[in-house]
Amino acid sequence: MAVSPARRPTLPALPDAATDAVLASGLIEELSYAFGGPFHFLLPDAFDANLEAMRAALESAGVDGFVYFAKKANKAAVWIERCAAGGAGVDVASVGELREALGHGVRGENIVVTGPAKSEDLLRLAVRHGSLVAVDALDELDTIISAVLPGTVGPARLLLRCLPPAQPSSRFGMNDAELAIAMDRCVRAGDSVRMEGFSFHLSGYAVQPRADLAGHLVELCLKARALGLEADRISIGGGLAISYTDADSWHTFLSEHSSGHYHAGKSFTTGDFYPYHSPAAGAEALRSLLAARPEGHGRSLAELLRQSGVVLLMEPGRALLDRAGATVFRIQGVKDRDGYRLLTVDGTSLSLSEQWFNSEYLPDPYLLSRSPDASTGTYPAAVGAATCLESDMLTWRKIPFPRQPRVGDLLVYPNTAGYQMDSNESPFHDLALPPKVVVDHTERPRPRWRLDRHFT
């Protein structure tokens, strides 16, 4: 049954020529047949372009900086291979992630180790390979000095993580008193420790709070230098938003969506959603950050960094993976409900991780029909998974498809490389994890592909 499109706000993904080329090539249908289940395809050229855009933003601001890819955003090996080839770094938080980075060619000195309460094994491996360690707590610093360094060839390269004053309940970082103790212990450790600066973990995507805290870290560097510590760099973490859709579509959606637009009357508030449109996204968000004036400073963050001789480190994940991949499911069941259809696909919502944070991955999926008909209109449908859980929905929202979805059709969820593909994937029901396919040369009539080389 077709219904009026005005009743159901759409959220179209931003145009992307590389994704469109893959969809038009016929490759998706063949891969779906070959794998017999859901899969992800990856577009590494987009990663390269995003990395170069961030470097260009740093260069245009005259800021000395270094980009680490936040590996937690996607497990695929191809991103690490691109970091190794392009001289970028990798942000890791486990022994497994550190081994993956080293195994795919990233130099130890280009790896930063983050995360809370790191294990002694992780700290020892990091110090041995000359990786930078973001120290989260005093006991972690004690472990490095007393347990790790005696069995390794130092020095240990450290950042001290600051507890954000604006987020005092955060479980990450040290308060002012703890930082003072940590700096004193670094001084006492002498040449066995190289305290290179400070870092922070800050939730959210607002530019000004991140700029304010970056300015505070520059001040901490100056204080640390007075104690004889190196302190010549700061890390601002990630937090560079990207845009999945255009401004009009996003604001219209926020103003019009209601529980009636969702299967089973599911209710979401505006605050439940990622900001699917950002006025300044990716590298432009970095430009805005560098141009912002930290609180208490009469100059931009870029000017402050230049004049203080401080290097800016960052650990973006989603912003480097913007438009770098998509996720494909086959429809294997269709039910008619009151005014909409309920689709069941051959995978689980664990491959769209946003669904498992009491949220919804909102960009409209593409419908690739095996035998499209000539009918036009709007055909709303929600999308469920092939599991025995009532709550296992890929999309609670009744998506207004332009054609009738049918068994055998494919749904392609766009721009899923950043945090969606594998943050929560699980072999529930003994279902195989969806493979990752690396697609390159999308400008060719027939794109080339290979399986990703993730160590498993």
N, C-alpha and C positions, 0 to 999 in steps of 0.2 A: 504494500500500500504506500503510495507516494503522499507526502504531506507538504504543507507550505514550508519553504526554506526559512521564512522569517521566524518560525517558531523555535528554530534550533541554531544557535550561533555556531559558526564554524571557526576553526583555528588553523588556517592553512600554513604549512611550513614555508619559510622563505625560499625563493627560487634558488636552485643549485644546478649548474650545468653538468657537473660531473655525475651527480646522482641521476639526473634525467637521462644522460647518455647510457648509463648502465641499464636503467629501466627500459629504454627503447631498443636495446641491443638483442633482447631475447635471452640473455644469459641467465636472468633470474629464474625463469621458468625451467630451464635446463638444470640449474643447480638444485632447485627444489625437488625435481624428479630424481636427481642423482643421490641426494642426501636422504630423501624420504622423510624429511622433517624440517623443523625450523633451522635457520642459520643466520649468521651475521656477515655482511660484507663490509670491508674496510677500504678507505680511500686515503692512502698515505700521502698523496700529493697535497691534500688539504692540510695535513699536519705540518708539512714543510712550509706551506704558505703562511700558516698562522704563526709559526716560529719566526719566520723572517719578518713578519709584520711587527711582532713584539720587539725584535732587535732594532728595527727601523725606528720605532717609537723611542727607544732608549737613546739611539744615536741622534735623532733630531732634537732631543732635549739636552744633549751633551752629557748624559749620565753614563757612568761606567757601571755595567750591570751584567748579570748572568742568569740564564733561564734554566731551571730544573723542571723536567716533566714529572708531575705527580702520578706515579705508577698506579696508585690505587684506583685511578679513574678508569683504567682499562687494562686487563691482563695480557693483551696481545703482545707478542714479541716484536712485531713490526715497528711499533713506536720506539722501542729501545734501540732497534737497529738504526732507525732514522736519527735518534739522538747521537749514537756513536758516530754515524757518518757525518752529521752536521756539527759536531763539537758542542752539543748541548749536554746538560746534566740530567740526572734522574733523582727524584725524591723517593726514598724507600722507607719502610717501617718494619721490616721483618728480615730474618735470615734468608728466607726464600726469595723475597724481592731483591735483596742485595746480590744473591747468587745469580739471579736472572739478569740483572743489569751487568754484572761482570762477565757473565757467560756470553752475552750478546755484544761485547766489545766496548762497553763504557769504562773509561779509566776510573779507578777508585777515587782519585782526587776530584772527579766530576760527579760524585755521588754525595747527596746529603741524606743523613739518617734522622728521621723525625719519629713522632709517636711517643706515647707516654710509657714510663717504666720499662725501658728496653732491657732485654735479657743480657746476661753477661756474654753469652755466645755472640749475639749480634754486635755488642760493643767491641768485643775483641776482634771480630772479623773486620769491622769498620776501621778501627785504629790501624790494624795491620796493612790495610789497603790505602791508608791515607785519606779516608773519606771524612767529610765534615759531619760532626754530630751535634744536633740540637739538644742540649741538656735540659731536661724538663723539671728536674728536682734535685735537691741537695744529695739525697741518697744515691742518685744516679751518678752524680759527679764523684762521690766517694768511691763508688764501685770502679769507675774509670781509673782514679788515682791509685787506689789501694789494691785492686784485684786485676785490672786489665793491663795497666802499664808495666808492672814488673815482668810480665811474660811476653811483651811485645817490643818492637823497635819504634819508639815514639818519634816525634811528639804526637800527642792526641790533639787533633784540630777540633775546636769546640765553638759553638754558639751557646749563649745562655738565653733560655726562653723566658720572656717577660709575661707575667699575668696581666691581661688587659684591664686597666682601671675601669673601663666602661662595662666589663663583663667579670666582676669580681667572683662570681660563682662558677666560672669556667674551671674545669678540671685540668687545664693545661697551663703550665708556666709557674714562675716564682714571683712572689710579691717583692716589694722594695727591700724589706729586711733580709729575705732569703737571697736576693741578688747580691746584696752587699757582702754577705757571708761567702757566696759562691765566688765573687771576684777576689776576695781575700785568699781563699783556698787556691785559686788559680795562680795568684802571685807567689804563694808559698811553694807551689809545685815546681816553680822555676821553668827550666827549658823543656821539661817533660810534657808540658801543656802549652798549646798555642791558642789562647783565647782570642778568636778572630772577630767577635762581635756579639750581636743580639738578634733574637728572632721573636715572633709571636704567632699565636693561632687565634684568629679573629673570625667569628661567625658573621654571616651576612655579606652583602654585596655593595653596601653604601660606600662611596668614595671617600667622603670627608673623615669618618672615623678611622679608616685605614691610614689616611694621610696624617691625621693627628698622632696616631700611635707610632708611625714611622718617624715623625719628628721627635717624639719622645726617645725613641731608640738611638737616634743620632746624638741626642744629649747624653745618653748613657755611654755611648762610645767615647765621647770627650772626657767624661769622668773616669772611665776605665783606662784611657791613655795616660791620665795623670797618675795612675797607680803603676804605670810601666807595662800595661798590657797592650797587645797589638790593636785590637778593636777597630778594624777598618772596614767592616761590612755589616749590613743588617739584612734580615730576610723578612719579607712581608707576607709570606705564604701564598695562598691563591686568592680566591675571592674576586676574580675578574669575570663579571657576568657575560653571558652571550645572549643573543636574540634568536629565538626559534621562529618567531612570527613577526608580522608588521605591527606597528603601533595601533592602527585603527582596529584591526581584528582583536588584538589583546584587550584593549579598553572596552570594546563592544562586548566581548565575552564576559569580562569581569562585571559589567553593569547589567547583563541580561541573564546570566546563568542562574538556575535555581534547581531545587531537588527534582522538579519535574523533568529536567533534562537528563536524568541519570536513571539507570536500571535500578529497580527496587526502591526508588525514592532516596537513593544515597545522597547524603548532604556533605558538601564541602564549603569551607569559608575561603575567602580570598587569601588569607594568611596560610592556608594549607598548600598553596601552589608555589613552585619555583617562579621567579619573575620571567615569564617566557618572552617578554620584550624588554629591552634595556635601551635607554637613549644613547648610552655610550657602551659599546660591547667589545669584548676581546681587546685587541690592541688599542682601540679608541678609549676603552676604560682605563688602560694603562696611561695613555696620554693625559686623560683627565686627572688621574691620580698624581702624575708628575707636575701638573700645572696647579694643583690645589695648594693652598697655604695652610700648613699645619697650625693648629691652635697655639697661640703664643709666639708665632713667628711672622714677621712682616715680609716674608719672601716665599716663593714656591718651594715645594719639596725638591724639585730638580735643582734649584739654586742652593738649597740647604745641603744637599748631597755633594754637589760640586765643590762648594766652598769649605766643606768639612773633610773632603777627601774620603768619603764613605762610598763603598760599592753597594749597589742595590741588588739583592738576590730575590728571586721569586720562584714559586712552585705551582704554576697553573696546571690544572688537569683538563677540566671541561673546555677552557678557552683555547687550548692547543688542539682539542679534538672536535672543534666546531665543524660541522658538515663533513666529518671524516668517516662516516659509516652509517649503516642502516640495518634493520632487523626484519626478517621475512618469515611469515607464517602462512600455512595453507588452511583455508576454511574446510573443516570436515563435518560441520553440522550447522543447520539453520532451523530455528524455531520462530514461528509467528507469535507475537505477543500483542497486547493492546496498543496498536498504533506504531509498533516498531518490531524489529527482528532481534533475536538473540543468537549471535554467532558463536560457534565453538571452533577454536583453531587447534593445530597439532602441536602445541607447546604450552608453556606455563607463563604466568605473569612474573615469575622469578627472572625472566629475561627482560623485563621492563622494571627495573628496580624501584622506580619512583612509587609504584603501587604499594610497596611494602613499607612505606613511611607515612601511612595514612594520607596519601596524596594521589595524584593522577598524572600520568604522562599525557599531556594535552594535545600536542600537534597531531592534526588529522593524518591517519595512515592513507597511503595510496591503495586503491583497489585495482588490481590487475586481473581482468576477467578473462577466463579461458575462452568463452564464447559470448562476448558482450552483445546485448540486444540493442534495439534502436530506441527503447523507451527513454524518456527524459523525466526529470523531476527530482525529488529528494526522498531518499529511502533511509530513514534513521535505523541505526543498529548499534547495539552494545556488543562487546567482544569478551567472551569468556574463554577459559583455558580447559585443556583436556585432563583435568584432575578432579578428584572427589571432594573438593572444598567449595562451599558456597561462596566464599569470599575471593576465590581465585579468578579475578577479573582483570584482563589486560586493559580494558577501557569500560568503565562504568557509564561514561557519557554516551548518549545516543547520537552517534556520529551521523551527520546528514550526507550519506553517500549519493553521488549523482546517478548511480546505476544500482540495480538490484544485486546485492551480494549473493553468490551461489556457492554450493559445495564445489570444491576444486579451484576456486578463485584464490588469489594470493593477496595478503595484506602486507604492505611494506611500511613499517614505522620509520620515519625519516630521522636522521641526526641523533642516533642513539649511542654513538661511540662514547660520549662522556657520561660515565657513571651508570648508564642504563643496562648495557649488555651483560655484564657479568658480576656486578657487585653482590648479587644475592642468588646467582644461579645455583641450582641444586638438582641432582638426579632423582627427584621425587618420582614415585611410581616406577623406579628404574628406567626412567626416560633418559636417553642420552643427552648430554649437554650439547647445545647447538654449536656446530663448528664455525670457525672464523675463516673467511675467505678474503685474501688480499687481492684487490683489483687495481691494476694500473693500466696506463695507456688508454684511458677512457676516451681519448679523442679518436682512436682507431675505430673502424667499422665493427671490429670484433674485439672487445676489451680482453686483456689477458688476466688470468687469475692463478692463484696458488693457495694452498692451505697455509695458515700462519704457523710459525715455527716456535710456538710457546713450548717450553720444556714441561712435559707431563709424564 
